[in-house]
Amino acid sequence: MSKRALLVTIAFFLVFIAVLFIPAGTVGWLAGWVFIAIFFGFNILVIRMLARNDPQLLEERMSSPIQRDQPLWDKVFLPVLQLLVVAWFILMVLDAVRLGWSEVPVWLRALGALGLLLSLYIIYLTFRENAYLAPVVKLQEERGQNVVTTGPYRHVRHPMYSGTLIFFPATALLLGSWLGLFVSPLFVALFVLRTVFEDRMLKKGLEGYTEYSKTVKYRLIPHVW
């Protein structure tokens, strides 16, 4: 793991600790620690894999969320998404812990943990197959970007987003927030919208993508859309 990746991961971890446990008013929140363990265990796993197999992609993942070659719509999308995600976590913490409005059964929380693991596994498979998985939407001609058709890309054209769609409701259930679950469709809608714009850009600018889209017809959910 590079020094930069380590520092970014530590900073990200500290931010998440603050977002989860300061609004909670306690560190004795088991669901919060379970989420931290799963989520950051996944992050460390991916970083170690990329450091070993694809350090160039790791450096790309550590880059700024606003870049020169990024389309304007994505420059707006990412900051808005980040703010909404932070607000969403704070809302869930207040709902489930500080104010105690929601009471989610233990079996549903366990189901949420399994859903979170499933979503991260799909995202892990995506990282393993796609060397061009930048955090921003852009064409990477300087890296010789080509169409990826292996692994989960055999089933859907945007598998990372497929995993992300599971992440939001699963996390809300794990953390025990009905309000968080109620807000989750907002993030689903945002990623569906990003998928449409990104798909359109790839068809125009990435050689072979139009042909690929005719073979793999579904964007996010096999046999649905």
N, C-alpha and C positions, 0 to 999 in steps of 0.2 A: 504494500500500500504506500503510495507517495505521501510525502509530508503534507502537501496541499489537500489531498483527499482526506487524510486523517484530521486535519484542522477543520475542514468543512463539515465532516461528520460529527465531530465533537460540538461544534457550534450549533449544528442542526439539532443534536440531541439536547443541548441545554435549552434551546428555544422551545422544544416540545415539552420538556420538563416544566418550564415556566408556564406555558399555555395550559397545560393540564392541571398542575397542582397549585398554582397561585389562586386561580378562581375557585378551586375546590376548598381551599383553606385548610388542607390536611395532606399529609403524604401517606396516610393510611388508607388509600383507595386501591383495592386489589385489582379491579378491572383496568384502572389506569396503568398499573405496572405490567399487567398481562399484555396490554396493547404495546407499551414501550418495548417489552421483551421481544414480541413477535415482529414488530415493525423494524426495530433497529437490528435485530438478528438478521432479518432479510437484507437490510441495507449493507451490513458488514459482509454478508455472503456475496452479494452482487459486486461490491467493491473489490473484494479479494479475487473473485473470478475475473473481473475486468483487468485488474492489476497484473494478473498472470497471463491472460489470453489476449487482451485487447486494451493496452494502456492508452492508445490514442482515443478510444471511445470514452475511457474513464476521464481523461482530461476534458473531453467535450462535455461530459455530464456535469463537470465542475464549473462550467463556463457560465457567463451571465445570462439571465433570462431575457435580456434585451440585446439583440445582435444586429449588425449591419444588414445582413442578407435576409433577415426575417421579415415577412410581410407585415404591413401595418396592423391588420386585424389581429395577428398573433401578438404583436407588441402591446395591444390593448388587452387581449384575452388573458395572458399569463399574470400580469399584476392584479387584475380584477379577481382571477381565480384564487390567487394566493391570499388576498385579503378575505375573500369569502370563506376559504377553508379555515383560516385562523378564527374568524367570527363563529363559524360552525362548531369548532371544537370548544370554544368558550361557552357557547350556548348549551352544548351537551353537558359540559361539566357543571354549569349552574343548575341545569335541569335535573341531572341525575344525582348530584352530590350536595352542592351548597343549598339549593332550595328544596330538593327532594320531591319534585313534582311527579317524576316518572317512577313506576315500579315495574321493571321488566323481569319476568320469571327467569330463574337460573338456567333452565333448559334452553331458552331463547338466547341468553347471553352466550352459552356454550355453542349454539348454532352460529352465532355471530363470529365467534373465534374461529370456527371451522371455515366459515365463508371468507374470513380475512386471510386465512392460510391458503385457501383456494385461489383467491384473487392474486396474492403475491406469487404463488407458484406459476400462474399464467404469465405474469409480468417477468418472472425469472426466465421462463422458457423463451420469451420474446427477446430479452437481453442476450441470451445465449446464441440466438440465430442472427440477430440484426446488428451489424457493425456500424450502422448509420443512425442509431437511435438517439439522436440529439434531443436535448430538452426543449428545443424550440422547433417550430416548423420552418424548414428551409431545404433547398436543394444543395447537395454537397458535391458539386462537380470537381472541386479540387481534390477530393478523396476518391474519385471514381465511383460514385454511388451507382448501384445497380438495384434491380428489383429482387427482393428476397422472397423465395417461394417455398422455403423449407420450414419444418417445425410447425408452430401454430399458424403460420402464414399459408399453410395448405388449406385451412378452414375458413379464416377470415382475413381481411386485408389490414385490419388495425387491432391485432390481438392485445397490445398493451392497453388500449382503451377498453377492450372487452373486460380485462382484469380490473381496470379502474372502476367500471360500472358496478362490479360486485363489492369493491372496497368500501364504498360509501354506506350503503345500507348495512353491510356486515359490521363495520366499525360502530355504527350507531347502536346496533343490538348489543355488541360486546360491551360498550360503555354504559348501556342501560338507559338510553334516552329515546323516548317516543318522539320528542320534538326533533331530535337529530334525524330520526328515520323519516319524519314528515318532510324535512327539508331536503333529504337525499335526492329526490327527483329533479331538483334544480341543477345539481351537479351532473346528473345523467343527461339532462337537456343540453347543458353547456358542452359536454364532450361529444354528444351527437352532432351539435353544431360545428364543433372544431373538426370532427371527422369529415363532414360534408365539404368544408372549405379546403382541408388538407387533401382530400381525395381529388378535388377539382384541380388543385395546383399540381399534384403528381401526374395526373393525366396529361396536363399541358406540358410539363417540363421534364419528366423522367422517362427516358426511352424504355419501351417495353411494358410500361405500367398499364396502358390501355388494354393491351393484349392480356396481361395478367388479370385485370379486373373482369374480363370476359370469362376467364376460367374460374376464378374465385369470385363469385357473384356477391357474397355477403360481406358487409363492412365490419360488423361487430358481433352479431349473433347468428350462428349457422341456421339456415333455413327460415330465418325471420327477417333480418335486415343487414 
